[in-house]
């Protein structure tokens, strides 16, 4: 009986060891691409036959939360840029936390050089994350985005014509914890006739948009909890990233997608939150 208990204990220790190796080394090094087809109102299109080369489709690629530092090197951006370019996006958006808060001496030139390799036919856009505001990182983040061809939107919007009488209205909200988000201005910037794409770092702030028409809001911040336990969900979530942690949500008629992001912070572990690039194909009829 004692020997049996010892064997069970050894087996449990072995399983825990395997899980630790997987969550610390294997899963954080993975990178998947998720693809979704949406109509001009942000609703999911399940029938892929509705898409064809003859229709007016726009491809948006979303990345977030690289957290460049101890657990995600600037060199890894090379593989990221290749993956994104293989998708041939029209628009690339980044929703913050480029550099981890613990990284006080980021390799600014190397990061900008690698990010500049990302190609987009129409444009590249970004917003601040909470880590991008810490220490002296704001000036680094602003310079990196400028040098790499990303337009940084801070409570600003860009209205882009994407076809005959079709527009994408890209709106970037400033970060909630350290920035100055101007949610009250959004009703003036959102246009009912456009596809309104809202970039926010902190997903829970979507609850503040009560009267706006948001066809698709994109966020990061939560990392999906970074470590998620089956049947329980995320172990730890950050402020303004605990209610909406990963995937699609519909809040007050507004569509939100929260990405699990690319990097890790505080601890190198990821479990059931594989780093992801997300592709959205928008169909304009």
Backbone as JSON, one array per atom type, in Angstrom:
{
  "sequence": "XXXXXXXXXXXXXXXXXXXXXXXXXXXXXXXXXXXXXXXXXXXXXXXXXXXXXXXXXXXXXXXXXXXXXXXXXXXXXXXXXXXXXXXXXXXXXXXXXXXXXXXXXXXXXXXXXXXXXXXXXXXXXXXXXXXXXXXXXXXXXXXXXXXXXXXXXXXXXXXXXXXXXXXXXXXXXXXXXXXXXXXXXXXXXXXXXXXXXXXXXXXXXXXXXXXXXXXXXXXXXXXXXXXXXXXXXXXXXXXXXXXXXXXXXXXXXXXXXXXXXXXXXXXXXXXXXXXXXXXXXXXXX",
  "N": [[0.83, -1.21, 0.0], [1.89, 1.26, 0.85], [3.96, 1.48, -0.98], [2.5, 1.7, -3.33], [1.24, 4.18, -2.94], [3.49, 5.79, -2.94], [4.3, 5.47, -5.59], [2.17, 6.66, -6.91], [2.45, 9.26, -5.99], [4.95, 9.89, -7.12], [4.25, 9.77, -9.79], [2.46, 11.91, -9.99], [4.18, 14.04, -9.42], [5.85, 13.82, -11.63], [4.07, 14.41, -13.73], [3.41, 17.06, -13.08], [5.91, 18.2, -13.43], [6.27, 17.84, -16.18], [4.18, 19.46, -17.12], [5.06, 21.94, -16.22], [7.41, 22.28, -17.71], [6.27, 22.35, -20.26], [4.6, 24.66, -20.07], [6.43, 26.66, -19.53], [8.39, 26.58, -21.49], [7.62, 25.34, -23.97], [4.85, 26.09, -24.82], [4.95, 29.02, -24.7], [6.67, 29.48, -26.84], [5.32, 28.81, -29.08], [3.29, 29.73, -31.95], [0.34, 30.71, -33.29], [-2.08, 31.21, -35.93], [-5.15, 32.7, -36.02], [-8.19, 32.8, -37.8], [-10.89, 34.78, -38.93], [-14.02, 35.45, -40.47], [-15.9, 38.26, -41.18], [-18.9, 40.24, -41.47], [-19.86, 43.53, -42.71], [-20.92, 44.63, -40.48], [-19.65, 43.55, -38.4], [-20.43, 41.01, -37.7], [-20.14, 37.45, -37.41], [-19.32, 35.43, -40.21], [-20.2, 32.39, -41.15], [-20.35, 30.82, -43.41], [-18.02, 30.13, -45.68], [-18.15, 30.3, -48.41], [-19.24, 32.65, -49.1], [-17.26, 34.42, -49.45], [-15.16, 35.7, -51.95], [-12.76, 36.34, -54.58], [-13.74, 38.33, -56.12], [-15.21, 39.96, -54.59], [-15.46, 42.75, -52.32], [-13.2, 42.62, -50.09], [-11.52, 43.21, -47.01], [-8.54, 42.74, -45.31], [-7.64, 42.5, -42.02], [-5.06, 42.42, -39.69], [-4.33, 41.53, -36.43], [-2.21, 42.15, -33.71], [-0.7, 41.91, -30.44], [0.65, 42.81, -27.19], [3.52, 42.0, -26.99], [5.47, 42.26, -25.06], [8.3, 42.72, -24.86], [11.32, 41.73, -23.52], [12.56, 40.02, -20.76], [11.35, 37.56, -21.38], [10.6, 37.58, -24.02], [12.27, 38.14, -26.84], [13.73, 40.8, -28.85], [14.56, 39.76, -31.25], [12.74, 37.82, -31.89], [10.77, 39.12, -33.2], [11.35, 39.01, -35.87], [10.47, 36.49, -36.85], [7.81, 36.86, -36.31], [7.13, 39.02, -38.02], [7.49, 37.81, -40.52], [5.49, 35.85, -40.47], [3.22, 37.47, -40.39], [3.46, 38.91, -42.81], [3.16, 36.87, -44.65], [0.47, 36.53, -44.6], [-0.45, 38.62, -46.06], [-1.65, 41.25, -45.34], [-4.08, 43.95, -45.41], [-4.39, 45.9, -43.51], [-2.61, 46.39, -40.51], [-2.79, 46.08, -37.03], [-1.77, 47.08, -33.77], [-2.21, 46.55, -30.38], [-0.89, 47.5, -28.07], [1.46, 47.33, -25.2], [4.18, 46.8, -26.02], [6.8, 46.66, -24.99], [8.08, 45.08, -22.1], [7.44, 46.07, -18.72], [9.6, 45.67, -17.01], [11.79, 45.92, -18.56], [14.06, 48.13, -18.8], [15.94, 49.16, -20.46], [15.47, 49.05, -23.41], [16.13, 47.65, -26.7], [15.95, 49.84, -28.81], [16.45, 50.61, -31.56], [16.8, 48.1, -32.81], [14.35, 46.88, -32.32], [12.59, 48.62, -33.69], [13.58, 48.33, -36.29], [12.98, 45.64, -36.83], [10.18, 45.63, -36.54], [9.53, 47.3, -38.62], [9.66, 45.7, -40.8], [7.25, 44.54, -41.12], [4.62, 44.44, -43.37], [1.92, 46.26, -44.81], [-0.81, 46.83, -46.9], [-2.53, 49.04, -46.79], [-2.15, 50.38, -44.29], [-0.5, 50.73, -41.02], [-1.33, 50.6, -37.61], [-1.43, 51.7, -34.17], [-1.9, 51.58, -30.57], [-1.38, 52.83, -27.21], [-0.24, 50.67, -24.56], [-0.54, 49.72, -21.06], [2.02, 49.05, -20.06], [3.64, 50.36, -21.84], [3.65, 52.92, -20.96], [5.18, 53.08, -18.69], [7.99, 54.05, -16.61], [10.64, 55.3, -18.55], [9.58, 54.48, -20.87], [7.45, 55.55, -22.54], [8.58, 57.5, -24.36], [10.32, 55.86, -25.78], [8.55, 54.02, -26.93], [6.95, 55.67, -28.55], [8.88, 56.59, -30.38], [9.75, 54.17, -31.55], [7.41, 53.25, -32.8], [6.97, 55.3, -34.61], [9.33, 55.14, -36.19], [9.06, 52.62, -37.26], [6.92, 52.69, -38.91], [4.32, 52.55, -37.93], [1.28, 54.15, -37.23], [0.56, 55.98, -34.47], [-2.23, 56.1, -32.54], [-3.82, 58.23, -30.4], [-6.51, 58.71, -28.74], [-7.57, 59.35, -31.21], [-8.68, 59.27, -34.66], [-8.7, 57.6, -37.86], [-10.06, 57.83, -40.97], [-10.62, 55.71, -43.58], [-10.88, 55.15, -46.99], [-11.99, 52.22, -48.48], [-13.0, 51.15, -50.71], [-15.55, 51.54, -53.22], [-17.6, 53.86, -51.9], [-17.25, 52.76, -49.39], [-15.97, 52.69, -46.12], [-13.43, 52.34, -43.64], [-13.31, 53.17, -40.35], [-10.93, 53.88, -38.23], [-10.32, 53.9, -34.85], [-8.44, 54.96, -32.15], [-8.06, 54.38, -28.75], [-6.75, 55.95, -25.87], [-4.68, 54.51, -23.29], [-6.05, 53.09, -20.25], [-5.14, 52.84, -17.52], [-2.81, 54.39, -17.17], [-2.89, 56.39, -19.02], [-4.9, 58.89, -20.71], [-7.8, 58.3, -21.49], [-10.29, 59.29, -23.78], [-13.19, 58.73, -23.74], [-15.64, 59.97, -23.96], [-15.5, 61.42, -26.27], [-15.89, 59.71, -28.31], [-18.4, 59.25, -29.48], [-18.58, 61.31, -31.24], [-16.66, 60.67, -33.06], [-17.29, 58.18, -34.1], [-18.93, 56.77, -36.87], [-21.98, 55.98, -38.24], [-22.35, 54.91, -40.75], [-19.97, 53.77, -41.48], [-17.46, 51.1, -41.25], [-16.64, 50.64, -38.12], [-13.73, 50.42, -36.46], [-12.33, 49.86, -33.45], [-9.56, 50.42, -31.45], [-8.38, 49.27, -28.48], [-6.55, 48.95, -25.48], [-7.16, 47.87, -22.95], [-9.52, 45.56, -22.29], [-11.91, 45.6, -20.68], [-12.85, 48.15, -20.68], [-14.67, 48.44, -22.64], [-17.24, 48.38, -21.68], [-17.87, 50.98, -21.15], [-18.74, 52.12, -23.45], [-21.68, 52.92, -24.33], [-23.59, 53.92, -26.08], [-22.6, 53.76, -28.59], [-21.8, 52.75, -31.97], [-19.99, 50.12, -32.48], [-18.35, 48.2, -34.64], [-16.25, 46.41, -34.57], [-14.18, 45.91, -31.89], [-10.85, 45.77, -30.79], [-8.63, 44.24, -28.54], [-6.11, 43.63, -25.97], [-4.01, 42.95, -23.36], [-4.98, 41.19, -21.2], [-3.8, 38.72, -21.66], [-5.19, 36.4, -21.86], [-5.31, 35.55, -19.33], [-2.94, 34.37, -19.07], [-2.06, 32.01, -17.65], [-4.25, 29.39, -17.68], [-6.71, 27.41, -16.18], [-8.27, 24.32, -16.79], [-11.82, 24.2, -16.84], [-11.95, 26.11, -14.9], [-10.72, 28.51, -15.67], [-8.98, 31.66, -16.25], [-6.12, 32.18, -14.15], [-4.87, 34.48, -12.98], [-5.72, 37.85, -13.53], [-5.36, 41.13, -14.99], [-6.1, 44.54, -13.83], [-8.93, 46.01, -15.39], [-8.91, 44.01, -17.21], [-10.13, 41.69, -16.51], [-12.74, 40.9, -16.76], [-13.42, 40.51, -19.45], [-11.6, 38.3, -21.08], [-10.57, 36.65, -23.15], [-11.07, 36.0, -26.6], [-14.23, 36.26, -28.47], [-16.77, 38.69, -27.77], [-20.01, 40.11, -27.19], [-21.12, 43.17, -26.35], [-23.51, 45.27, -25.22], [-24.39, 45.46, -27.83], [-22.06, 45.93, -29.16], [-19.17, 44.64, -30.76], [-16.5, 42.72, -29.56], [-13.14, 41.62, -29.62], [-10.8, 39.86, -27.8], [-7.46, 39.36, -27.69], [-5.14, 36.74, -26.86], [-2.58, 37.5, -26.97], [1.05, 37.84, -27.42], [3.43, 37.72, -25.87], [4.85, 37.27, -22.51], [4.52, 38.28, -19.07], [6.0, 39.15, -15.9], [6.05, 36.33, -15.02], [7.38, 33.48, -16.81], [5.46, 31.78, -17.78], [2.96, 30.17, -19.79], [-0.19, 28.79, -20.25], [-2.62, 26.98, -21.89], [-3.05, 29.21, -23.41], [-2.0, 29.92, -26.07], [0.35, 31.86, -27.84], [-0.79, 34.28, -30.24], [-1.6, 35.37, -33.57], [-4.08, 37.28, -35.08], [-6.36, 37.16, -37.69], [-8.68, 39.07, -39.45], [-11.11, 38.94, -41.83], [-12.88, 41.21, -43.55], [-15.96, 41.59, -45.02], [-17.25, 43.62, -47.44], [-20.2, 44.32, -48.87]],
  "CA": [[0.0, 0.0, 0.0], [2.79, 2.41, 0.93], [4.67, 1.56, -2.26], [1.54, 2.19, -4.31], [1.1, 5.61, -2.69], [4.73, 6.42, -3.39], [4.28, 5.48, -7.06], [1.19, 7.67, -7.31], [3.08, 10.55, -5.71], [5.99, 10.1, -8.14], [3.57, 10.02, -11.07], [1.93, 13.27, -9.93], [5.34, 14.93, -9.54], [6.29, 13.73, -13.02], [3.09, 15.15, -14.55], [3.6, 18.47, -12.78], [7.17, 18.58, -14.05], [6.01, 17.94, -17.62], [3.34, 20.64, -17.33], [5.89, 23.12, -16.01], [8.27, 22.4, -18.9], [5.42, 22.76, -21.38], [4.1, 26.02, -19.9], [7.53, 27.61, -19.45], [9.28, 26.52, -22.65], [6.98, 24.96, -25.23], [3.72, 26.92, -25.23], [5.33, 30.4, -25.02], [7.42, 29.55, -28.09], [4.41, 28.52, -30.19], [2.63, 30.89, -32.56], [-0.74, 30.27, -34.16], [-2.85, 32.24, -36.63], [-6.58, 32.47, -36.01], [-8.81, 33.54, -38.9], [-12.33, 34.97, -38.81], [-14.68, 36.19, -41.53], [-16.94, 39.1, -40.61], [-19.57, 41.15, -42.41], [-19.55, 44.94, -42.48], [-21.44, 45.0, -39.17], [-18.86, 42.84, -37.39], [-21.01, 39.7, -37.37], [-19.4, 36.33, -37.96], [-19.82, 34.75, -41.4], [-19.79, 30.99, -41.04], [-20.26, 30.25, -44.74], [-16.84, 30.65, -46.37], [-18.44, 30.49, -49.83], [-19.66, 34.04, -49.3], [-16.07, 35.18, -49.79], [-14.54, 35.41, -53.23], [-11.82, 37.39, -55.0], [-14.47, 39.38, -56.81], [-15.9, 40.81, -53.63], [-14.63, 43.77, -51.69], [-12.78, 42.16, -48.78], [-10.37, 43.87, -46.4], [-7.92, 41.85, -44.32], [-7.03, 43.19, -40.87], [-4.29, 41.52, -38.83], [-4.23, 42.08, -35.08], [-1.2, 41.62, -32.8], [-0.7, 42.67, -29.2], [1.34, 42.32, -25.99], [4.78, 41.26, -27.17], [6.17, 42.32, -23.76], [9.72, 42.47, -25.14], [12.13, 41.82, -22.3], [13.17, 38.78, -20.31], [10.71, 36.36, -21.92], [10.32, 37.74, -25.45], [13.38, 38.95, -27.35], [13.49, 41.6, -30.06], [14.83, 38.92, -32.42], [11.54, 37.03, -32.22], [9.94, 39.92, -34.09], [11.63, 38.59, -37.24], [9.53, 35.42, -37.18], [6.47, 37.46, -36.28], [6.92, 39.81, -39.25], [7.35, 36.87, -41.64], [4.16, 35.24, -40.36], [2.22, 38.48, -40.76], [3.59, 39.22, -44.24], [2.61, 35.74, -45.4], [-0.98, 36.7, -44.63], [-0.7, 39.71, -47.0], [-2.72, 42.08, -44.77], [-4.33, 45.31, -45.86], [-4.18, 46.73, -42.33], [-2.06, 45.72, -39.33], [-3.01, 46.89, -35.84], [-1.1, 46.62, -32.56], [-2.97, 47.16, -29.29], [-0.14, 47.91, -26.9], [2.42, 46.55, -24.42], [5.28, 46.36, -26.87], [7.97, 46.38, -24.16], [7.7, 44.76, -20.74], [7.78, 47.15, -17.79], [10.88, 45.37, -16.37], [12.85, 46.16, -19.53], [14.32, 49.57, -18.71], [16.9, 49.54, -21.51], [15.08, 48.31, -24.63], [16.92, 47.85, -27.91], [15.0, 50.63, -29.59], [16.73, 50.53, -33.0], [16.56, 46.74, -33.28], [12.89, 46.65, -32.3], [12.0, 49.4, -34.78], [14.0, 47.72, -37.55], [12.23, 44.4, -37.04], [8.77, 45.95, -36.74], [9.38, 47.96, -39.93], [9.56, 44.65, -41.82], [5.83, 44.19, -41.3], [4.06, 45.16, -44.51], [0.48, 46.36, -44.9], [-1.14, 47.55, -48.12], [-3.2, 50.31, -46.49], [-1.47, 51.08, -43.2], [-0.26, 50.07, -39.74], [-1.81, 51.49, -36.58], [-1.15, 51.2, -32.83], [-2.29, 52.37, -29.4], [-0.57, 52.6, -26.02], [-0.61, 49.75, -23.5], [-0.12, 50.25, -19.76], [3.47, 48.9, -19.91], [4.3, 51.35, -22.7], [3.66, 54.2, -20.25], [5.99, 53.02, -17.47], [9.37, 54.54, -16.6], [10.9, 56.16, -19.71], [9.13, 53.76, -22.06], [6.63, 56.3, -23.5], [9.37, 58.1, -25.44], [10.83, 54.76, -26.61], [7.43, 53.46, -27.69], [6.59, 56.64, -29.59], [9.92, 56.59, -31.41], [9.73, 52.88, -32.24], [6.25, 53.2, -33.68], [7.21, 56.25, -35.71], [10.4, 54.63, -37.05], [8.68, 51.35, -37.88], [5.82, 52.91, -39.84], [3.01, 52.46, -37.3], [0.7, 55.42, -36.8], [0.11, 55.85, -33.08], [-3.49, 56.82, -32.35], [-4.11, 58.52, -28.99], [-7.81, 59.38, -28.82], [-7.65, 59.87, -32.58], [-9.22, 58.33, -35.64], [-8.35, 57.73, -39.28], [-11.13, 57.3, -41.82], [-9.94, 55.24, -44.78], [-11.74, 54.6, -48.03], [-11.52, 50.88, -48.84], [-13.73, 50.73, -51.89], [-16.57, 52.49, -53.61], [-18.53, 54.24, -50.85], [-16.99, 51.98, -48.18], [-14.92, 53.27, -45.3], [-13.09, 51.83, -42.32], [-13.01, 54.26, -39.43], [-10.07, 53.3, -37.19], [-10.3, 54.79, -33.7], [-7.52, 54.49, -31.13], [-8.3, 54.92, -27.42], [-5.59, 55.98, -24.99], [-4.7, 53.48, -22.26], [-6.88, 53.48, -19.13], [-4.47, 52.88, -16.22], [-1.79, 55.43, -17.08], [-3.14, 57.41, -20.02], [-6.08, 59.73, -20.54], [-8.78, 57.92, -22.51], [-11.36, 60.27, -23.96], [-14.33, 57.95, -24.2], [-16.76, 60.86, -24.25], [-15.35, 61.97, -27.62], [-16.06, 58.68, -29.32], [-19.66, 59.41, -30.2], [-18.33, 62.26, -32.32], [-15.75, 60.07, -34.03], [-17.91, 56.99, -34.7], [-19.86, 57.09, -37.96], [-22.87, 54.82, -38.38], [-22.27, 54.34, -42.11], [-18.64, 53.17, -41.67], [-17.04, 49.98, -40.41], [-15.91, 51.28, -37.02], [-12.74, 49.54, -35.84], [-11.84, 50.55, -32.27], [-8.38, 49.8, -30.85], [-8.28, 49.56, -27.06], [-5.65, 47.99, -24.84], [-7.81, 47.25, -21.8], [-10.82, 45.12, -22.83], [-13.08, 45.87, -19.86], [-13.33, 49.52, -20.91], [-15.75, 48.36, -23.63], [-18.5, 48.64, -20.98], [-18.13, 52.42, -21.12], [-19.34, 52.53, -24.73], [-23.07, 52.51, -24.16], [-24.45, 54.38, -27.17], [-21.8, 53.81, -29.81], [-21.86, 51.62, -32.9], [-18.66, 49.58, -32.69], [-18.45, 46.97, -35.41], [-15.24, 45.51, -34.03], [-13.17, 46.46, -30.99], [-9.76, 44.83, -30.6], [-7.93, 44.51, -27.29], [-5.18, 42.62, -25.48], [-3.86, 43.25, -21.94], [-5.23, 40.11, -20.24], [-3.03, 37.52, -22.04], [-6.05, 35.26, -21.61], [-4.99, 35.1, -17.98], [-1.58, 33.82, -19.21], [-2.22, 30.61, -17.25], [-5.67, 29.09, -17.55], [-6.96, 26.06, -15.67], [-9.5, 23.75, -17.35], [-13.07, 24.29, -16.07], [-11.88, 27.25, -13.97], [-10.41, 29.71, -16.42], [-7.73, 32.37, -15.93], [-5.67, 32.19, -12.75], [-4.71, 35.88, -12.59], [-6.02, 38.81, -14.6], [-5.01, 42.5, -14.57], [-7.21, 45.52, -13.79], [-9.53, 46.31, -16.69], [-8.75, 42.87, -18.11], [-10.58, 40.52, -15.75], [-14.11, 40.54, -17.16], [-13.32, 39.99, -20.82], [-10.21, 37.83, -21.03], [-10.08, 36.05, -24.39], [-12.07, 35.61, -27.59], [-15.29, 37.17, -28.9], [-17.85, 39.09, -26.86], [-20.92, 41.16, -27.68], [-21.48, 43.97, -25.19], [-24.38, 46.4, -25.59], [-24.45, 45.51, -29.29], [-20.72, 46.17, -29.7], [-18.39, 43.41, -30.9], [-15.16, 42.82, -28.99], [-12.27, 40.44, -29.62], [-9.65, 39.99, -26.9], [-6.4, 38.43, -28.06], [-4.29, 36.25, -25.76], [-1.3, 38.19, -27.11], [2.25, 37.15, -27.92], [4.48, 37.54, -24.87], [4.51, 37.0, -21.12], [5.04, 39.25, -18.12], [6.2, 38.72, -14.51], [6.5, 34.93, -15.02], [7.5, 33.04, -18.19], [4.52, 30.68, -18.04], [1.69, 30.26, -20.52], [-0.87, 27.48, -20.31], [-3.91, 27.12, -22.57], [-3.08, 30.55, -24.02], [-0.94, 29.92, -27.07], [0.51, 33.16, -28.51], [-1.58, 34.27, -31.46], [-1.86, 36.43, -34.54], [-5.48, 37.12, -35.45], [-6.71, 37.73, -38.99], [-10.1, 39.33, -39.66], [-11.48, 39.29, -43.2], [-14.12, 41.98, -43.51], [-16.66, 41.57, -46.3], [-18.1, 44.76, -47.78], [-21.04, 43.94, -50.01]],
  "C": [[0.87, 1.26, 0.0], [3.52, 2.61, -0.39], [3.77, 2.11, -3.36], [1.35, 3.69, -4.17], [2.33, 6.38, -3.16], [4.77, 6.53, -4.92], [3.31, 6.53, -7.59], [1.77, 9.06, -7.12], [4.13, 10.88, -6.76], [5.37, 10.44, -9.49], [3.04, 11.46, -11.11], [3.06, 14.29, -10.09], [5.84, 14.97, -10.98], [5.37, 14.54, -13.93], [3.24, 16.65, -14.34], [4.87, 19.01, -13.42], [6.99, 18.77, -15.56], [5.19, 19.19, -17.93], [4.14, 21.93, -17.16], [6.8, 23.36, -17.2], [7.47, 22.91, -20.09], [5.04, 24.23, -21.27], [5.2, 27.07, -19.86], [8.35, 27.68, -20.73], [8.52, 26.32, -23.96], [5.88, 25.92, -25.65], [4.11, 28.37, -25.52], [6.06, 30.56, -26.34], [6.55, 29.25, -29.31], [3.82, 29.81, -30.74], [1.59, 30.4, -33.55], [-1.41, 31.48, -34.82], [-4.32, 31.84, -36.58], [-7.22, 33.36, -37.08], [-10.32, 33.58, -38.72], [-12.83, 35.8, -39.99], [-15.86, 36.95, -40.93], [-17.63, 39.91, -41.7], [-19.29, 42.59, -42.0], [-20.13, 45.47, -41.17], [-20.72, 44.27, -38.04], [-19.4, 41.49, -36.99], [-20.25, 38.6, -38.09], [-20.11, 35.74, -39.18], [-19.3, 33.33, -41.36], [-19.58, 30.35, -42.4], [-19.11, 30.87, -45.52], [-17.1, 30.9, -47.85], [-18.89, 31.93, -50.13], [-18.48, 34.93, -49.67], [-15.54, 34.74, -51.15], [-13.62, 36.57, -53.6], [-12.54, 38.55, -55.66], [-15.19, 40.33, -55.86], [-14.91, 41.72, -52.93], [-14.3, 43.35, -50.26], [-11.57, 42.95, -48.3], [-9.84, 42.97, -45.29], [-7.2, 42.69, -43.26], [-6.31, 42.16, -40.02], [-4.02, 42.22, -37.5], [-3.13, 41.37, -34.29], [-1.19, 42.48, -31.54], [0.22, 42.02, -28.17], [2.56, 41.45, -26.28], [5.57, 41.21, -25.87], [7.66, 42.04, -23.93], [10.55, 42.73, -23.89], [12.74, 40.47, -21.98], [12.63, 37.56, -21.05], [10.4, 36.43, -23.41], [11.38, 38.69, -26.01], [12.98, 39.74, -28.59], [13.69, 40.78, -31.32], [13.6, 38.12, -32.85], [10.59, 37.8, -33.12], [10.17, 39.57, -35.55], [10.65, 37.51, -37.69], [8.11, 35.95, -37.22], [6.18, 38.21, -37.56], [6.74, 38.91, -40.46], [5.97, 36.24, -41.66], [3.08, 36.22, -40.82], [2.27, 38.76, -42.26], [3.07, 38.1, -45.11], [1.1, 35.81, -45.51], [-1.41, 37.79, -45.61], [-1.83, 40.64, -46.51], [-2.87, 43.42, -45.48], [-4.01, 46.29, -44.73], [-3.61, 45.87, -41.21], [-2.27, 46.64, -38.13], [-2.31, 46.23, -34.64], [-1.75, 47.33, -31.37], [-2.19, 47.24, -27.97], [0.67, 46.86, -26.16], [3.49, 45.93, -25.32], [6.46, 45.89, -26.02], [7.51, 46.1, -22.73], [8.2, 45.83, -19.77], [9.14, 46.92, -17.11], [12.07, 45.67, -17.27], [13.12, 47.66, -19.61], [15.31, 50.08, -19.76], [16.6, 48.78, -22.8], [15.99, 48.62, -25.81], [16.05, 48.53, -28.95], [15.23, 50.46, -31.1], [16.44, 49.14, -33.55], [15.07, 46.44, -33.33], [12.23, 47.37, -33.47], [12.34, 48.78, -36.14], [13.19, 46.47, -37.85], [10.75, 44.65, -37.27], [8.53, 46.59, -38.11], [9.28, 46.95, -41.06], [8.13, 44.21, -42.05], [5.23, 45.08, -42.38], [2.53, 45.13, -44.47], [0.13, 47.26, -46.07], [-1.73, 48.93, -47.85], [-2.48, 51.06, -45.38], [-1.33, 50.23, -41.95], [-0.58, 51.07, -38.62], [-1.6, 50.86, -35.2], [-1.73, 52.13, -31.77], [-1.34, 52.03, -28.25], [-1.14, 51.46, -25.18], [-0.12, 50.31, -22.19], [1.39, 50.12, -19.55], [4.23, 49.93, -20.74], [4.4, 52.72, -22.03], [4.62, 54.22, -19.06], [7.42, 53.52, -17.68], [9.59, 55.52, -17.76], [10.4, 55.52, -21.01], [8.25, 54.56, -23.0], [7.43, 56.89, -24.65], [9.94, 57.01, -26.36], [9.72, 54.22, -27.52], [7.03, 54.38, -28.84], [7.6, 56.63, -30.73], [9.9, 55.3, -32.23], [8.58, 52.83, -33.23], [6.42, 54.14, -34.87], [8.23, 55.69, -36.7], [10.01, 53.36, -37.79], [7.45, 51.47, -38.77], [4.43, 52.69, -39.28], [2.52, 53.85, -36.93], [0.08, 55.21, -35.42], [-1.12, 56.74, -32.88], [-3.77, 56.98, -30.86], [-5.37, 59.38, -28.96], [-7.98, 60.06, -30.17], [-8.27, 58.83, -33.5], [-8.68, 58.63, -37.03], [-9.44, 57.05, -40.1], [-10.53, 56.98, -43.19], [-10.94, 54.66, -45.77], [-11.17, 53.26, -48.49], [-12.25, 50.32, -50.05], [-14.8, 51.75, -52.19], [-17.59, 52.66, -52.49], [-18.39, 53.38, -49.59], [-15.81, 52.56, -47.42], [-14.7, 52.43, -44.04], [-12.66, 53.02, -41.48], [-12.24, 53.66, -38.25], [-9.91, 54.31, -36.06], [-9.41, 54.19, -32.62], [-7.75, 55.17, -29.79], [-7.02, 54.89, -26.59], [-5.79, 54.97, -23.86], [-5.36, 53.98, -20.98], [-6.08, 53.72, -17.84], [-3.5, 54.04, -16.07], [-2.01, 56.58, -18.08], [-4.37, 58.23, -19.7], [-7.1, 59.4, -21.64], [-9.93, 58.91, -22.57], [-12.57, 59.56, -24.55], [-15.49, 58.84, -24.62], [-16.68, 61.45, -25.66], [-15.71, 60.96, -28.71], [-17.35, 58.78, -30.11], [-19.5, 60.36, -31.37], [-17.48, 61.65, -33.43], [-16.37, 58.87, -34.76], [-18.97, 57.4, -35.7], [-20.67, 55.85, -38.28], [-22.74, 54.15, -39.74], [-20.95, 53.62, -42.36], [-18.52, 51.85, -40.92], [-16.14, 50.59, -39.35], [-15.04, 50.25, -36.31], [-12.1, 50.3, -34.69], [-10.69, 49.76, -31.66], [-8.29, 50.25, -29.4], [-7.32, 48.54, -26.45], [-6.38, 47.19, -23.77], [-9.24, 46.84, -22.17], [-12.04, 45.53, -22.02], [-13.64, 47.28, -20.05], [-14.45, 49.54, -21.95], [-17.11, 48.65, -22.98], [-18.86, 50.11, -20.95], [-18.79, 52.93, -22.4], [-20.8, 52.06, -24.75], [-23.95, 52.86, -25.36], [-23.75, 54.39, -28.52], [-22.01, 52.58, -30.67], [-20.43, 51.15, -33.18], [-18.81, 48.25, -33.42], [-17.43, 45.94, -34.95], [-14.27, 46.29, -33.16], [-12.12, 45.38, -30.76], [-8.97, 45.23, -29.37], [-6.96, 43.38, -26.97], [-5.18, 42.68, -23.97], [-3.97, 42.03, -21.02], [-4.34, 38.89, -20.45], [-3.87, 36.25, -21.87], [-5.9, 34.73, -20.2], [-3.58, 34.54, -17.9], [-1.54, 32.34, -18.82], [-3.7, 30.37, -16.98], [-5.84, 27.64, -17.13], [-8.27, 25.55, -16.25], [-10.66, 23.8, -16.35], [-13.07, 25.44, -15.05], [-11.61, 28.56, -14.7], [-9.13, 30.35, -15.96], [-7.4, 32.36, -14.44], [-5.57, 33.62, -12.23], [-5.01, 36.78, -13.78], [-5.74, 40.23, -14.09], [-6.24, 43.39, -14.45], [-7.64, 45.89, -15.2], [-9.28, 45.2, -17.72], [-9.19, 41.59, -17.44], [-11.97, 40.04, -16.14], [-14.13, 39.9, -18.54], [-11.86, 39.58, -21.04], [-9.68, 37.24, -22.33], [-11.24, 35.71, -25.32], [-13.1, 36.68, -27.88], [-16.3, 37.43, -27.8], [-18.75, 40.07, -27.6], [-21.45, 41.89, -26.46], [-22.27, 45.18, -25.65], [-24.45, 46.58, -27.11], [-23.12, 45.76, -29.95], [-19.91, 44.87, -29.69], [-16.96, 43.62, -30.43], [-14.42, 41.51, -29.2], [-11.05, 40.74, -28.76], [-8.63, 38.92, -27.27], [-5.61, 37.99, -26.83], [-2.87, 36.78, -25.89], [-0.15, 37.3, -27.51], [3.27, 36.83, -26.83], [3.95, 37.24, -23.48], [5.11, 38.09, -20.24], [5.08, 38.65, -16.73], [6.75, 37.29, -14.41], [6.5, 34.42, -16.46], [6.45, 32.02, -18.62], [3.34, 31.11, -18.91], [1.1, 28.85, -20.56], [-2.28, 27.69, -20.81], [-4.12, 28.54, -23.09], [-1.93, 30.68, -25.01], [-0.85, 31.3, -27.72], [-0.15, 33.17, -29.89], [-1.48, 35.55, -32.27], [-3.31, 36.21, -34.97], [-5.77, 37.87, -36.75], [-8.22, 37.87, -39.08], [-10.31, 39.72, -41.13], [-12.84, 39.94, -43.18], [-14.73, 42.02, -44.9], [-17.55, 42.8, -46.43], [-18.91, 44.38, -49.01], [-21.44, 45.16, -50.82]]
}
